Structure formats: C-alpha cells, structure tokens
C-alpha cells in the first residue's frame, strides 16, 4: 500500500452569490473609467469578475443603471 495521500476538500453549506449595492457598482464603474485604469485591474482590486464589470459598464452606458440609482 502506498503512503501517498490526496487531500480532498468538501464544501458544505448554502453558498450564495455576492450582491453588490448600486452605489458600489457605480463607484467601481467610475473607477474603471479613470485615466490609466484597465477593466481587469479595477475588477481584480475590487473582487469582481472582469466580465461582470464589463456588463455593468455596458448597462451604465445604455442607461440601465440610471433607474436603479434613483
């Protein structure tokens, strides 16, 4: 019999998706438009997936975030 063991992690519980407040989304979007910033660097710094930040930026430019902010 071998002495090699493989570690297995068992995740239990009810993990939920994170939710971002409208104010937090708007702050992150504004930060991503600052000069010298990239979407990926801002996303990484704020713990957001880059494709999610892209979606927020697109919704913002289409006016989708305006209704949520008021």
PQR file with spaces between the fields and no chain letter, atoms N, CA, C, O and H, PARSE charges and radii, in Angstrom:
ATOM       1  N    UNK     1       0.843   -1.183    0.000 -0.4000 1.5000
ATOM       2  CA   UNK     1       0.000    0.000    0.000 -0.0000 2.0000
ATOM       3  C    UNK     1       0.883    1.240    0.000  0.5500 1.7000
ATOM       4  O    UNK     1       1.933    1.249    0.643 -0.5500 1.4000
ATOM       5  N    UNK     2       0.489    2.246   -0.684 -0.4000 1.5000
ATOM       6  CA   UNK     2       1.269    3.465   -0.833 -0.0000 2.0000
ATOM       7  C    UNK     2       0.991    4.429    0.318  0.5500 1.7000
ATOM       8  O    UNK     2      -0.109    4.448    0.871 -0.5500 1.4000
ATOM       9  H    UNK     2      -0.364    2.238   -1.207  0.4000 1.0000
ATOM      10  N    UNK     3       1.999    5.230    0.674 -0.4000 1.5000
ATOM      11  CA   UNK     3       1.839    6.248    1.709 -0.0000 2.0000
ATOM      12  C    UNK     3       1.421    7.592    1.127  0.5500 1.7000
ATOM      13  O    UNK     3       1.385    8.588    1.849 -0.5500 1.4000
ATOM      14  H    UNK     3       2.892    5.214    0.225  0.4000 1.0000
ATOM      15  N    UNK     4       1.108    7.637   -0.154 -0.4000 1.5000
ATOM      16  CA   UNK     4       0.676    8.876   -0.803 -0.0000 2.0000
ATOM      17  C    UNK     4      -0.806    9.114   -0.520  0.5500 1.7000
ATOM      18  O    UNK     4      -1.643    8.233   -0.717 -0.5500 1.4000
ATOM      19  H    UNK     4       1.137    6.828   -0.741  0.4000 1.0000
ATOM      20  N    UNK     5      -1.104   10.311   -0.059 -0.4000 1.5000
ATOM      21  CA   UNK     5      -2.481   10.682    0.226 -0.0000 2.0000
ATOM      22  C    UNK     5      -2.853   11.890   -0.602  0.5500 1.7000
ATOM      23  O    UNK     5      -2.031   12.770   -0.859 -0.5500 1.4000
ATOM      24  H    UNK     5      -0.424   11.027    0.101  0.4000 1.0000
ATOM      25  N    UNK     6      -4.080   11.916   -1.005 -0.4000 1.5000
ATOM      26  CA   UNK     6      -4.586   13.061   -1.751 -0.0000 2.0000
ATOM      27  C    UNK     6      -5.569   13.796   -0.857  0.5500 1.7000
ATOM      28  O    UNK     6      -6.495   13.193   -0.315 -0.5500 1.4000
ATOM      29  H    UNK     6      -4.748   11.202   -0.796  0.4000 1.0000
ATOM      30  N    UNK     7      -5.371   15.085   -0.706 -0.4000 1.5000
ATOM      31  CA   UNK     7      -6.262   15.892    0.122 -0.0000 2.0000
ATOM      32  C    UNK     7      -7.490   16.267   -0.692  0.5500 1.7000
ATOM      33  O    UNK     7      -7.380   16.746   -1.820 -0.5500 1.4000
ATOM      34  H    UNK     7      -4.619   15.575   -1.146  0.4000 1.0000
ATOM      35  N    UNK     8      -8.645   16.045   -0.113 -0.4000 1.5000
ATOM      36  CA   UNK     8      -9.905   16.380   -0.765 -0.0000 2.0000
ATOM      37  C    UNK     8     -10.642   17.364    0.127  0.5500 1.7000
ATOM      38  O    UNK     8     -10.783   17.132    1.328 -0.5500 1.4000
ATOM      39  H    UNK     8      -8.734   15.656    0.804  0.4000 1.0000
ATOM      40  N    UNK     9     -11.113   18.462   -0.453 -0.4000 1.5000
ATOM      41  CA   UNK     9     -11.852   19.469    0.291 -0.0000 2.0000
ATOM      42  C    UNK     9     -13.335   19.302    0.002  0.5500 1.7000
ATOM      43  O    UNK     9     -13.754   19.288   -1.155 -0.5500 1.4000
ATOM      44  H    UNK     9     -10.999   18.650   -1.429  0.4000 1.0000
ATOM      45  N    UNK    10     -14.117   19.176    1.052 -0.4000 1.5000
ATOM      46  CA   UNK    10     -15.561   19.038    0.915 -0.0000 2.0000
ATOM      47  C    UNK    10     -16.195   20.350    1.345  0.5500 1.7000
ATOM      48  O    UNK    10     -15.993   20.813    2.468 -0.5500 1.4000
ATOM      49  H    UNK    10     -13.776   19.188    1.992  0.4000 1.0000
ATOM      50  N    UNK    11     -16.953   20.935    0.452 -0.4000 1.5000
ATOM      51  CA   UNK    11     -17.604   22.215    0.736 -0.0000 2.0000
ATOM      52  C    UNK    11     -19.066   21.932    1.034  0.5500 1.7000
ATOM      53  O    UNK    11     -19.789   21.362    0.217 -0.5500 1.4000
ATOM      54  H    UNK    11     -17.116   20.559   -0.460  0.4000 1.0000
ATOM      55  N    UNK    12     -19.480   22.341    2.213 -0.4000 1.5000
ATOM      56  CA   UNK    12     -20.873   22.147    2.593 -0.0000 2.0000
ATOM      57  C    UNK    12     -21.497   23.491    2.919  0.5500 1.7000
ATOM      58  O    UNK    12     -20.788   24.487    3.059 -0.5500 1.4000
ATOM      59  H    UNK    12     -18.892   22.805    2.876  0.4000 1.0000
ATOM      60  N    UNK    13     -22.772   23.526    3.036 -0.4000 1.5000
ATOM      61  CA   UNK    13     -23.451   24.769    3.377 -0.0000 2.0000
ATOM      62  C    UNK    13     -24.198   25.339    2.194  0.5500 1.7000
ATOM      63  O    UNK    13     -24.292   24.731    1.128 -0.5500 1.4000
ATOM      64  H    UNK    13     -23.348   22.716    2.922  0.4000 1.0000
ATOM      65  N    UNK    14     -24.718   26.512    2.415 -0.4000 1.5000
ATOM      66  CA   UNK    14     -25.512   27.163    1.369 -0.0000 2.0000
ATOM      67  C    UNK    14     -24.787   28.418    0.907  0.5500 1.7000
ATOM      68  O    UNK    14     -25.101   29.525    1.346 -0.5500 1.4000
ATOM      69  H    UNK    14     -24.642   27.006    3.280  0.4000 1.0000
ATOM      70  N    UNK    15     -23.829   28.241    0.032 -0.4000 1.5000
ATOM      71  CA   UNK    15     -23.097   29.380   -0.514 -0.0000 2.0000
ATOM      72  C    UNK    15     -24.015   30.148   -1.458  0.5500 1.7000
ATOM      73  O    UNK    15     -24.733   29.559   -2.266 -0.5500 1.4000
ATOM      74  H    UNK    15     -23.574   27.342   -0.325  0.4000 1.0000
ATOM      75  N    UNK    16     -23.977   31.467   -1.342 -0.4000 1.5000
ATOM      76  CA   UNK    16     -24.814   32.307   -2.186 -0.0000 2.0000
ATOM      77  C    UNK    16     -23.936   33.252   -2.982  0.5500 1.7000
ATOM      78  O    UNK    16     -22.790   33.519   -2.623 -0.5500 1.4000
ATOM      79  H    UNK    16     -23.394   31.945   -0.685  0.4000 1.0000
ATOM      80  N    UNK    17     -24.485   33.737   -4.044 -0.4000 1.5000
ATOM      81  CA   UNK    17     -23.774   34.734   -4.835 -0.0000 2.0000
ATOM      82  C    UNK    17     -23.695   36.027   -4.050  0.5500 1.7000
ATOM      83  O    UNK    17     -24.581   36.359   -3.263 -0.5500 1.4000
ATOM      84  H    UNK    17     -25.416   33.520   -4.336  0.4000 1.0000
ATOM      85  N    UNK    18     -22.604   36.750   -4.287 -0.4000 1.5000
ATOM      86  CA   UNK    18     -22.485   38.066   -3.654 -0.0000 2.0000
ATOM      87  C    UNK    18     -23.412   39.030   -4.369  0.5500 1.7000
ATOM      88  O    UNK    18     -23.658   38.899   -5.568 -0.5500 1.4000
ATOM      89  H    UNK    18     -21.884   36.480   -4.926  0.4000 1.0000
ATOM      90  N    UNK    19     -23.913   39.980   -3.640 -0.4000 1.5000
ATOM      91  CA   UNK    19     -24.719   41.021   -4.265 -0.0000 2.0000
ATOM      92  C    UNK    19     -24.039   42.355   -4.006  0.5500 1.7000
ATOM      93  O    UNK    19     -23.513   42.599   -2.920 -0.5500 1.4000
ATOM      94  H    UNK    19     -23.713   40.086   -2.666  0.4000 1.0000
ATOM      95  N    UNK    20     -24.057   43.193   -4.994 -0.4000 1.5000
ATOM      96  CA   UNK    20     -23.402   44.498   -4.936 -0.0000 2.0000
ATOM      97  C    UNK    20     -24.471   45.571   -4.880  0.5500 1.7000
ATOM      98  O    UNK    20     -25.438   45.531   -5.641 -0.5500 1.4000
ATOM      99  H    UNK    20     -24.485   42.995   -5.876  0.4000 1.0000
ATOM     100  N    UNK    21     -24.303   46.523   -3.991 -0.4000 1.5000
ATOM     101  CA   UNK    21     -25.243   47.639   -3.933 -0.0000 2.0000
ATOM     102  C    UNK    21     -25.056   48.500   -5.178  0.5500 1.7000
ATOM     103  O    UNK    21     -24.005   48.471   -5.819 -0.5500 1.4000
ATOM     104  H    UNK    21     -23.518   46.555   -3.373  0.4000 1.0000
ATOM     105  N    UNK    22     -26.079   49.253   -5.500 -0.4000 1.5000
ATOM     106  CA   UNK    22     -25.998   50.143   -6.663 -0.0000 2.0000
ATOM     107  C    UNK    22     -24.880   51.155   -6.484  0.5500 1.7000
ATOM     108  O    UNK    22     -24.168   51.474   -7.437 -0.5500 1.4000
ATOM     109  H    UNK    22     -26.932   49.276   -4.978  0.4000 1.0000
ATOM     110  N    UNK    23     -24.724   51.660   -5.269 -0.4000 1.5000
ATOM     111  CA   UNK    23     -23.662   52.639   -5.006 -0.0000 2.0000
ATOM     112  C    UNK    23     -22.284   52.028   -5.236  0.5500 1.7000
ATOM     113  O    UNK    23     -21.401   52.680   -5.794 -0.5500 1.4000
ATOM     114  H    UNK    23     -25.302   51.401   -4.496  0.4000 1.0000
ATOM     115  N    UNK    24     -22.095   50.778   -4.809 -0.4000 1.5000
ATOM     116  CA   UNK    24     -20.809   50.108   -5.006 -0.0000 2.0000
ATOM     117  C    UNK    24     -20.555   49.882   -6.492  0.5500 1.7000
ATOM     118  O    UNK    24     -19.439   50.088   -6.970 -0.5500 1.4000
ATOM     119  H    UNK    24     -22.812   50.249   -4.355  0.4000 1.0000
ATOM     120  N    UNK    25     -21.584   49.461   -7.224 -0.4000 1.5000
ATOM     121  CA   UNK    25     -21.436   49.250   -8.669 -0.0000 2.0000
ATOM     122  C    UNK    25     -21.029   50.544   -9.365  0.5500 1.7000
ATOM     123  O    UNK    25     -20.111   50.555  -10.185 -0.5500 1.4000
ATOM     124  H    UNK    25     -22.490   49.295   -6.836  0.4000 1.0000
ATOM     125  N    UNK    26     -21.720   51.635   -9.031 -0.4000 1.5000
ATOM     126  CA   UNK    26     -21.418   52.918   -9.665 -0.0000 2.0000
ATOM     127  C    UNK    26     -20.008   53.391   -9.331  0.5500 1.7000
ATOM     128  O    UNK    26     -19.323   53.948  -10.188 -0.5500 1.4000
ATOM     129  H    UNK    26     -22.466   51.626   -8.365  0.4000 1.0000
ATOM     130  N    UNK    27     -19.570   53.173   -8.091 -0.4000 1.5000
ATOM     131  CA   UNK    27     -18.214   53.557   -7.694 -0.0000 2.0000
ATOM     132  C    UNK    27     -17.173   52.764   -8.489  0.5500 1.7000
ATOM     133  O    UNK    27     -16.182   53.327   -8.955 -0.5500 1.4000
ATOM     134  H    UNK    27     -20.127   52.721   -7.394  0.4000 1.0000
ATOM     135  N    UNK    28     -17.401   51.467   -8.641 -0.4000 1.5000
ATOM     136  CA   UNK    28     -16.457   50.619   -9.377 -0.0000 2.0000
ATOM     137  C    UNK    28     -16.458   50.982  -10.858  0.5500 1.7000
ATOM     138  O    UNK    28     -15.402   51.013  -11.490 -0.5500 1.4000
ATOM     139  H    UNK    28     -18.206   51.010   -8.263  0.4000 1.0000
ATOM     140  N    UNK    29     -17.636   51.255  -11.412 -0.4000 1.5000
ATOM     141  CA   UNK    29     -17.728   51.661  -12.822 -0.0000 2.0000
ATOM     142  C    UNK    29     -16.965   52.961  -13.042  0.5500 1.7000
ATOM     143  O    UNK    29     -16.191   53.072  -13.993 -0.5500 1.4000
ATOM     144  H    UNK    29     -18.494   51.230  -10.899  0.4000 1.0000
ATOM     145  N    UNK    30     -17.175   53.944  -12.172 -0.4000 1.5000
ATOM     146  CA   UNK    30     -16.480   55.230  -12.300 -0.0000 2.0000
ATOM     147  C    UNK    30     -14.963   55.034  -12.197  0.5500 1.7000
ATOM     148  O    UNK    30     -14.197   55.650  -12.938 -0.5500 1.4000
ATOM     149  H    UNK    30     -17.804   53.854  -11.400  0.4000 1.0000
ATOM     150  N    UNK    31     -14.547   54.176  -11.280 -0.4000 1.5000
ATOM     151  CA   UNK    31     -13.126   53.898  -11.118 -0.0000 2.0000
ATOM     152  C    UNK    31     -12.544   53.287  -12.388  0.5500 1.7000
ATOM     153  O    UNK    31     -11.391   53.549  -12.731 -0.5500 1.4000
ATOM     154  H    UNK    31     -15.169   53.675  -10.679  0.4000 1.0000
ATOM     155  N    UNK    32     -13.336   52.470  -13.091 -0.4000 1.5000
ATOM     156  CA   UNK    32     -12.836   51.802  -14.297 -0.0000 2.0000
ATOM     157  C    UNK    32     -12.665   52.765  -15.466  0.5500 1.7000
ATOM     158  O    UNK    32     -11.959   52.451  -16.424 -0.5500 1.4000
ATOM     159  H    UNK    32     -14.273   52.257  -12.812  0.4000 1.0000
ATOM     160  N    UNK    33     -13.308   53.946  -15.401 -0.4000 1.5000
ATOM     161  CA   UNK    33     -13.180   54.929  -16.472 -0.0000 2.0000
ATOM     162  C    UNK    33     -12.069   55.952  -16.214  0.5500 1.7000
ATOM     163  O    UNK    33     -11.822   56.815  -17.055 -0.5500 1.4000
ATOM     164  H    UNK    33     -13.881   54.201  -14.623  0.4000 1.0000
ATOM     165  N    UNK    34     -11.400   55.865  -15.067 -0.4000 1.5000
ATOM     166  CA   UNK    34     -10.322   56.796  -14.762 -0.0000 2.0000
ATOM     167  C    UNK    34      -9.140   56.558  -15.704  0.5500 1.7000
ATOM     168  O    UNK    34      -8.896   55.438  -16.151 -0.5500 1.4000
ATOM     169  H    UNK    34     -11.601   55.163  -14.384  0.4000 1.0000
ATOM     170  N    UNK    35      -8.420   57.635  -15.990 -0.4000 1.5000
ATOM     171  CA   UNK    35      -7.279   57.549  -16.908 -0.0000 2.0000
ATOM     172  C    UNK    35      -6.234   56.570  -16.362  0.5500 1.7000
ATOM     173  O    UNK    35      -5.908   56.587  -15.175 -0.5500 1.4000
ATOM     174  H    UNK    35      -8.619   58.545  -15.627  0.4000 1.0000
ATOM     175  N    UNK    36      -5.725   55.728  -17.242 -0.4000 1.5000
ATOM     176  CA   UNK    36      -4.680   54.788  -16.884 -0.0000 2.0000
ATOM     177  C    UNK    36      -5.165   53.500  -16.245  0.5500 1.7000
ATOM     178  O    UNK    36      -4.356   52.620  -15.949 -0.5500 1.4000
ATOM     179  H    UNK    36      -5.990   55.714  -18.206  0.4000 1.0000
ATOM     180  N    UNK    37      -6.459   53.367  -16.026 -0.4000 1.5000
ATOM     181  CA   UNK    37      -7.011   52.161  -15.420 -0.0000 2.0000
ATOM     182  C    UNK    37      -7.498   51.201  -16.494  0.5500 1.7000
ATOM     183  O    UNK    37      -7.943   51.622  -17.561 -0.5500 1.4000
ATOM     184  H    UNK    37      -7.117   54.081  -16.266  0.4000 1.0000
ATOM     185  N    UNK    38      -7.410   49.921  -16.206 -0.4000 1.5000
ATOM     186  CA   UNK    38      -7.971   48.904  -17.095 -0.0000 2.0000
ATOM     187  C    UNK    38      -9.111   48.212  -16.362  0.5500 1.7000
ATOM     188  O    UNK    38      -9.159   48.189  -15.132 -0.5500 1.4000
ATOM     189  H    UNK    38      -7.049   49.579  -15.338  0.4000 1.0000
ATOM     190  N    UNK    39     -10.015   47.656  -17.134 -0.4000 1.5000
ATOM     191  CA   UNK    39     -11.149   46.951  -16.554 -0.0000 2.0000
ATOM     192  C    UNK    39     -10.656   45.809  -15.675  0.5500 1.7000
ATOM     193  O    UNK    39     -11.158   45.613  -14.569 -0.5500 1.4000
ATOM     194  H    UNK    39      -9.976   47.675  -18.133  0.4000 1.0000
ATOM     195  N    UNK    40      -9.683   45.062  -16.159 -0.4000 1.5000
ATOM     196  CA   UNK    40      -9.218   43.908  -15.393 -0.0000 2.0000
ATOM     197  C    UNK    40      -8.536   44.307  -14.087  0.5500 1.7000
ATOM     198  O    UNK    40      -8.702   43.625  -13.076 -0.5500 1.4000
ATOM     199  H    UNK    40      -9.274   45.221  -17.057  0.4000 1.0000
ATOM     200  N    UNK    41      -7.775   45.397  -14.091 -0.4000 1.5000
ATOM     201  CA   UNK    41      -7.097   45.804  -12.851 -0.0000 2.0000
ATOM     202  C    UNK    41      -8.099   46.320  -11.817  0.5500 1.7000
ATOM     203  O    UNK    41      -7.969   46.028  -10.628 -0.5500 1.4000
ATOM     204  H    UNK    41      -7.640   45.952  -14.912  0.4000 1.0000
ATOM     205  N    UNK    42      -9.095   47.085  -12.265 -0.4000 1.5000
ATOM     206  CA   UNK    42     -10.119   47.588  -11.353 -0.0000 2.0000
ATOM     207  C    UNK    42     -10.950   46.418  -10.816  0.5500 1.7000
ATOM     208  O    UNK    42     -11.261   46.367   -9.627 -0.5500 1.4000
ATOM     209  H    UNK    42      -9.200   47.322  -13.231  0.4000 1.0000
ATOM     210  N    UNK    43     -11.302   45.495  -11.686 -0.4000 1.5000
ATOM     211  CA   UNK    43     -12.084   44.332  -11.276 -0.0000 2.0000
ATOM     212  C    UNK    43     -11.318   43.514  -10.236  0.5500 1.7000
ATOM     213  O    UNK    43     -11.878   43.120   -9.213 -0.5500 1.4000
ATOM     214  H    UNK    43     -11.049   45.536  -12.653  0.4000 1.0000
ATOM     215  N    UNK    44     -10.055   43.267  -10.501 -0.4000 1.5000
ATOM     216  CA   UNK    44      -9.230   42.484   -9.585 -0.0000 2.0000
ATOM     217  C    UNK    44      -9.139   43.159   -8.217  0.5500 1.7000
ATOM     218  O    UNK    44      -9.272   42.504   -7.184 -0.5500 1.4000
ATOM     219  H    UNK    44      -9.601   43.587  -11.332  0.4000 1.0000
ATOM     220  N    UNK    45      -8.914   44.460   -8.219 -0.4000 1.5000
ATOM     221  CA   UNK    45      -8.787   45.220   -6.975 -0.0000 2.0000
ATOM     222  C    UNK    45     -10.060   45.186   -6.130  0.5500 1.7000
ATOM     223  O    UNK    45     -10.005   45.207   -4.900 -0.5500 1.4000
ATOM     224  H    UNK    45      -8.806   44.992   -9.059  0.4000 1.0000
ATOM     225  N    UNK    46     -11.208   45.135   -6.810 -0.4000 1.5000
ATOM     226  CA   UNK    46     -12.489   45.181   -6.112 -0.0000 2.0000
ATOM     227  C    UNK    46     -13.140   43.810   -5.930  0.5500 1.7000
ATOM     228  O    UNK    46     -14.247   43.720   -5.398 -0.5500 1.4000
ATOM     229  H    UNK    46     -11.253   45.118   -7.808  0.4000 1.0000
ATOM     230  N    UNK    47     -12.475   42.752   -6.361 -0.4000 1.5000
ATOM     231  CA   UNK    47     -13.016   41.410   -6.188 -0.0000 2.0000
ATOM     232  C    UNK    47     -14.207   41.099   -7.071  0.5500 1.7000
ATOM     233  O    UNK    47     -15.104   40.348   -6.686 -0.5500 1.4000
ATOM     234  H    UNK    47     -11.576   42.825   -6.793  0.4000 1.0000
ATOM     235  N    UNK    48     -14.207   41.685   -8.265 -0.4000 1.5000
ATOM     236  CA   UNK    48     -15.299   41.494   -9.224 -0.0000 2.0000
ATOM     237  C    UNK    48     -14.718   40.821  -10.459  0.5500 1.7000
ATOM     238  O    UNK    48     -13.581   41.101  -10.839 -0.5500 1.4000
ATOM     239  H    UNK    48     -13.479   42.295   -8.578  0.4000 1.0000
ATOM     240  N    UNK    49     -15.473   39.951  -11.079 -0.4000 1.5000
ATOM     241  CA   UNK    49     -15.035   39.345  -12.332 -0.0000 2.0000
ATOM     242  C    UNK    49     -15.013   40.426  -13.420  0.5500 1.7000
ATOM     243  O    UNK    49     -15.911   41.265  -13.488 -0.5500 1.4000
ATOM     244  H    UNK    49     -16.397   39.723  -10.771  0.4000 1.0000
ATOM     245  N    UNK    50     -13.990   40.396  -14.261 -0.4000 1.5000
ATOM     246  CA   UNK    50     -13.839   41.413  -15.300 -0.0000 2.0000
ATOM     247  C    UNK    50     -15.037   41.427  -16.250  0.5500 1.7000
ATOM     248  O    UNK    50     -15.468   42.496  -16.681 -0.5500 1.4000
ATOM     249  H    UNK    50     -13.260   39.715  -14.206  0.4000 1.0000
ATOM     250  N    UNK    51     -15.578   40.250  -16.581 -0.4000 1.5000
ATOM     251  CA   UNK    51     -16.732   40.227  -17.490 -0.0000 2.0000
ATOM     252  C    UNK    51     -17.979   40.821  -16.828  0.5500 1.7000
ATOM     253  O    UNK    51     -18.836   41.381  -17.512 -0.5500 1.4000
ATOM     254  H    UNK    51     -15.227   39.381  -16.230  0.4000 1.0000
ATOM     255  N    UNK    52     -18.084   40.702  -15.498 -0.4000 1.5000
ATOM     256  CA   UNK    52     -19.201   41.324  -14.794 -0.0000 2.0000
ATOM     257  C    UNK    52     -19.066   42.845  -14.817  0.5500 1.7000
ATOM     258  O    UNK    52     -20.049   43.559  -15.019 -0.5500 1.4000
ATOM     259  H    UNK    52     -17.388   40.248  -14.942  0.4000 1.0000
ATOM     260  N    UNK    53     -17.855   43.333  -14.613 -0.4000 1.5000
ATOM     261  CA   UNK    53     -17.627   44.777  -14.691 -0.0000 2.0000
ATOM     262  C    UNK    53     -17.909   45.287  -16.098  0.5500 1.7000
ATOM     263  O    UNK    53     -18.469   46.371  -16.259 -0.5500 1.4000
ATOM     264  H    UNK    53     -17.056   42.753  -14.449  0.4000 1.0000
ATOM     265  N    UNK    54     -17.534   44.530  -17.108 -0.4000 1.5000
ATOM     266  CA   UNK    54     -17.868   44.903  -18.489 -0.0000 2.0000
ATOM     267  C    UNK    54     -19.374   45.011  -18.673  0.5500 1.7000
ATOM     268  O    UNK    54     -19.857   45.940  -19.321 -0.5500 1.4000
ATOM     269  H    UNK    54     -17.079   43.649  -16.978  0.4000 1.0000
ATOM     270  N    UNK    55     -20.115   44.072  -18.109 -0.4000 1.5000
ATOM     271  CA   UNK    55     -21.580   44.097  -18.210 -0.0000 2.0000
ATOM     272  C    UNK    55     -22.144   45.333  -17.517  0.5500 1.7000
ATOM     273  O    UNK    55     -23.027   46.003  -18.052 -0.5500 1.4000
ATOM     274  H    UNK    55     -19.723   43.318  -17.582  0.4000 1.0000
ATOM     275  N    UNK    56     -21.626   45.633  -16.315 -0.4000 1.5000
ATOM     276  CA   UNK    56     -22.085   46.828  -15.596 -0.0000 2.0000
ATOM     277  C    UNK    56     -21.807   48.087  -16.397  0.5500 1.7000
ATOM     278  O    UNK    56     -22.644   48.987  -16.457 -0.5500 1.4000
ATOM     279  H    UNK    56     -20.908   45.089  -15.881  0.4000 1.0000
ATOM     280  N    UNK    57     -20.616   48.155  -17.021 -0.4000 1.5000
ATOM     281  CA   UNK    57     -20.257   49.331  -17.823 -0.0000 2.0000
ATOM     282  C    UNK    57     -21.205   49.473  -19.012  0.5500 1.7000
ATOM     283  O    UNK    57     -21.642   50.578  -19.334 -0.5500 1.4000
ATOM     284  H    UNK    57     -19.936   47.423  -16.972  0.4000 1.0000
ATOM     285  N    UNK    58     -21.519   48.355  -19.659 -0.4000 1.5000
ATOM     286  CA   UNK    58     -22.415   48.387  -20.814 -0.0000 2.0000
ATOM     287  C    UNK    58     -23.820   48.829  -20.391  0.5500 1.7000
ATOM     288  O    UNK    58     -24.438   49.663  -21.052 -0.5500 1.4000
ATOM     289  H    UNK    58     -21.164   47.457  -19.397  0.4000 1.0000
ATOM     290  N    UNK    59     -24.317   48.266  -19.285 -0.4000 1.5000
ATOM     291  CA   UNK    59     -25.635   48.682  -18.787 -0.0000 2.0000
ATOM     292  C    UNK    59     -25.644   50.159  -18.433  0.5500 1.7000
ATOM     293  O    UNK    59     -26.623   50.858  -18.694 -0.5500 1.4000
ATOM     294  H    UNK    59     -23.815   47.589  -18.748  0.4000 1.0000
ATOM     295  N    UNK    60     -24.569   50.630  -17.847 -0.4000 1.5000
ATOM     296  CA   UNK    60     -24.459   52.036  -17.469 -0.0000 2.0000
ATOM     297  C    UNK    60     -24.522   52.931  -18.698  0.5500 1.7000
ATOM     298  O    UNK    60     -25.204   53.955  -18.692 -0.5500 1.4000
ATOM     299  H    UNK    60     -23.773   50.062  -17.635  0.4000 1.0000
ATOM     300  N    UNK    61     -23.807   52.542  -19.758 -0.4000 1.5000
ATOM     301  CA   UNK    61     -23.785   53.366  -20.967 -0.0000 2.0000
ATOM     302  C    UNK    61     -25.143   53.339  -21.687  0.5500 1.7000
ATOM     303  O    UNK    61     -25.486   54.268  -22.417 -0.5500 1.4000
ATOM     304  H    UNK    61     -23.253   51.709  -19.763  0.4000 1.0000
ATOM     305  N    UNK    62     -25.907   52.259  -21.470 -0.4000 1.5000
ATOM     306  CA   UNK    62     -27.234   52.158  -22.088 -0.0000 2.0000
ATOM     307  C    UNK    62     -28.320   52.760  -21.218  0.5500 1.7000
ATOM     308  O    UNK    62     -29.493   52.749  -21.590 -0.5500 1.4000
ATOM     309  H    UNK    62     -25.628   51.504  -20.877  0.4000 1.0000
ATOM     310  N    UNK    63     -27.938   53.288  -20.056 -0.4000 1.5000
ATOM     311  CA   UNK    63     -28.904   53.922  -19.162 -0.0000 2.0000
ATOM     312  C    UNK    63     -29.558   52.964  -18.181  0.5500 1.7000
ATOM     313  O    UNK    63     -30.478   53.349  -17.459 -0.5500 1.4000
ATOM     314  H    UNK    63     -26.985   53.297  -19.754  0.4000 1.0000
ATOM     315  N    UNK    64     -29.097   51.725  -18.145 -0.4000 1.5000
ATOM     316  CA   UNK    64     -29.699   50.721  -17.267 -0.0000 2.0000
ATOM     317  C    UNK    64     -29.437   50.959  -15.791  0.5500 1.7000
ATOM     318  O    UNK    64     -30.218   50.510  -14.952 -0.5500 1.4000
ATOM     319  H    UNK    64     -28.350   51.412  -18.731  0.4000 1.0000
ATOM     320  N    UNK    65     -28.353   51.656  -15.451 -0.4000 1.5000
ATOM     321  CA   UNK    65     -28.035   51.890  -14.062 -0.0000 2.0000
ATOM     322  C    UNK    65     -28.711   53.163  -13.534  0.5500 1.7000
ATOM     323  O    UNK    65     -28.765   53.378  -12.323 -0.5500 1.4000
ATOM     324  H    UNK    65     -27.718   52.021  -16.133  0.4000 1.0000
ATOM     325  N    UNK    66     -29.216   53.989  -14.420 -0.4000 1.5000
ATOM     326  CA   UNK    66     -29.822   55.255  -14.027 -0.0000 2.0000
ATOM     327  C    UNK    66     -31.070   55.032  -13.195  0.5500 1.7000
ATOM     328  O    UNK    66     -31.267   55.691  -12.174 -0.5500 1.4000
ATOM     329  H    UNK    66     -29.172   53.814  -15.404  0.4000 1.0000
ATOM     330  N    UNK    67     -31.908   54.112  -13.625 -0.4000 1.5000
ATOM     331  CA   UNK    67     -33.153   53.842  -12.912 -0.0000 2.0000
ATOM     332  C    UNK    67     -32.862   53.248  -11.537  0.5500 1.7000
ATOM     333  O    UNK    67     -33.553   53.551  -10.565 -0.5500 1.4000
ATOM     334  H    UNK    67     -31.748   53.577  -14.454  0.4000 1.0000
ATOM     335  N    UNK    68     -31.851   52.411  -11.461 -0.4000 1.5000
ATOM     336  CA   UNK    68     -31.513   51.770  -10.192 -0.0000 2.0000
ATOM     337  C    UNK    68     -30.910   52.749   -9.218  0.5500 1.7000
ATOM     338  O    UNK    68     -31.044   52.570   -8.008 -0.5500 1.4000
ATOM     339  H    UNK    68     -31.290   52.164  -12.251  0.4000 1.0000
ATOM     340  N    UNK    69     -30.243   53.788   -9.712 -0.4000 1.5000
ATOM     341  CA   UNK    69     -29.563   54.756   -8.848 -0.0000 2.0000
ATOM     342  C    UNK    69     -30.528   55.759   -8.236  0.5500 1.7000
ATOM     343  O    UNK    69     -30.222   56.346   -7.198 -0.5500 1.4000
ATOM     344  H    UNK    69     -30.134   53.933  -10.695  0.4000 1.0000
ATOM     345  N    UNK    70     -31.686   55.970   -8.853 -0.4000 1.5000
ATOM     346  CA   UNK    70     -32.601   56.992   -8.341 -0.0000 2.0000
ATOM     347  C    UNK    70     -33.516   56.485   -7.261  0.5500 1.7000
ATOM     348  O    UNK    70     -34.337   57.241   -6.742 -0.5500 1.4000
ATOM     349  H    UNK    70     -31.935   55.493   -9.697  0.4000 1.0000
